[in-house]
Amino acid sequence: MSTLKTFQEEAPEVQQAYAGVIDSLIGLKNLDAKTKQLIFIAMKIVNDDENAVLHHVPMSKAAGATREEIKETVLLSLSVIGLKGISKYLDKCLNAFDN
């Protein structure tokens, strides 16, 4: 069972409250959906949350992000976490975008 599925089943009221916070953040109007998704990817790379990174790549693509924008987002992690972000996520993100 996935971690999120367990969260939903074992603590539905907390999961619903958390989903409400996420929905509120997504609903903010000053950044477009594509930009938000690219920021989510960058933050999740820095946090080393692989599942979330790979979840947000297709969401970014659906919001209009290009392969080059995904690549640049991953490359920006170099300034924060060094080669770790590039070596772990560049290939995975581009593959997720392509497939």
C-alpha positions in Angstrom: 0.0 0.0 0.0 1.3 3.5 -0.8 2.2 5.9 1.9 -0.5 8.3 0.8 -3.1 5.6 0.7 -2.2 4.6 4.3 -2.5 8.3 5.3 -6.0 8.5 3.7 -7.2 5.3 5.4 -5.6 5.8 8.8 -6.1 9.5 9.3 -8.8 10.7 6.9 -9.6 13.9 8.8 -6.0 14.9 8.9 -5.5 14.0 5.2 -8.5 16.0 4.2 -7.2 19.0 6.2 -3.8 18.7 4.5 -5.5 18.4 1.1 -7.4 21.7 1.9 -4.1 23.4 2.6 -2.6 22.2 -0.7 -5.8 23.2 -2.6 -5.5 26.7 -1.0 -1.8 27.0 -2.1 -2.7 25.9 -5.6 -5.5 28.4 -5.7 -3.3 31.4 -5.1 -3.4 33.5 -8.2 -0.1 35.3 -8.6 1.9 32.5 -10.2 0.6 30.5 -13.1 0.1 26.7 -12.8 3.2 25.9 -14.8 5.4 28.1 -12.6 4.0 26.5 -9.5 4.7 23.0 -10.7 8.3 23.9 -11.6 8.7 25.4 -8.2 7.3 22.2 -6.6 9.8 20.1 -8.6 12.7 22.3 -7.4 11.6 22.2 -3.8 11.0 18.5 -3.8 14.4 17.9 -5.4 16.1 19.9 -2.7 14.1 17.9 -0.1 15.1 14.7 -1.9 11.4 13.6 -2.2 11.7 11.4 -5.3 8.0 10.3 -5.4 6.9 13.9 -5.3 9.4 15.1 -7.9 8.2 12.4 -10.4 4.6 13.2 -9.5 5.0 16.8 -10.4 6.9 16.4 -13.7 3.8 15.2 -15.7 1.7 17.8 -13.9 4.2 20.4 -15.1 4.0 19.1 -18.6 0.2 19.2 -18.5 0.5 22.8 -17.3 2.6 23.7 -20.4 6.1 23.2 -19.2 8.7 22.2 -21.9 11.4 19.6 -21.6 13.9 22.4 -21.5 12.1 24.0 -18.6 12.1 20.7 -16.7 15.8 20.4 -17.4 16.6 23.9 -16.3 14.6 23.4 -13.1 16.7 20.4 -12.2 19.9 22.2 -13.1 19.0 25.0 -10.7 19.3 22.5 -7.8 23.1 22.6 -8.4 23.3 25.9 -6.6 21.6 24.5 -3.5 22.6 20.8 -3.2 25.4 20.4 -5.7 25.7 17.5 -8.0 23.3 15.3 -5.9 20.3 16.9 -7.6 21.7 16.5 -11.1 23.0 13.0 -10.6 19.8 11.7 -9.0 17.1 13.7 -10.8 18.1 14.9 -14.2 17.7 11.6 -16.0 14.6 10.6 -14.0 12.8 13.9 -14.7 13.6 13.9 -18.4 12.5 10.3 -18.7 9.3 11.1 -16.8 8.7 14.0 -19.2 9.3 11.9 -22.3 7.1 9.1 -21.2 
